[in-house]
Amino acid sequence: MTLAGIGVRGQRPAPPPRPLPTYPPGRRCAEEGCPTTLSRYNGGDRCWAHQAPEPRAADARSSASARERRPTADRHARRLLAVRLRLVEGRSLREVALALGIGENSAYQLVRRWAPLLLEEARRAGPA
């Protein structure tokens, strides 16, 4: 069987990946009394059990997102506006979303989550 007349598609093979850095074999953990022989791929001077923990990217993201979730005056104003437009002025969710520059589902979630809380806050504050 020949491949004459058959279009064969493919691509050139990628170059091999760069080799990982290696370190001298037979190194021991620097922690006193630890008998662990370090891997040739471990560039540190301690085994995993004695290394100081490094912050992970996920931890950094979660702390950043926690900062973003803190209520600010701007967020509070947006929540109040969403609830006021929907419940007081009777606007549609589409109109609320357009006024806030967010999606319709986000507007729904804002109103659904914050309306009861803001109404309770207003009740506790009493008449203005």
GIFEN-V682423 format. One record per pair of residues at least 24 apart in sequence whose ideal C-beta (glycine too) atoms are under 6 Angstrom apart, sorted by the first residue. I is the first residue (numbers start at 1). J is the second residue. If there is no record, write none. Layout:
I & J
I & J
//
This chain:
79 & 114
82 & 110
82 & 111
83 & 111
83 & 114
83 & 115
83 & 118
86 & 111
//
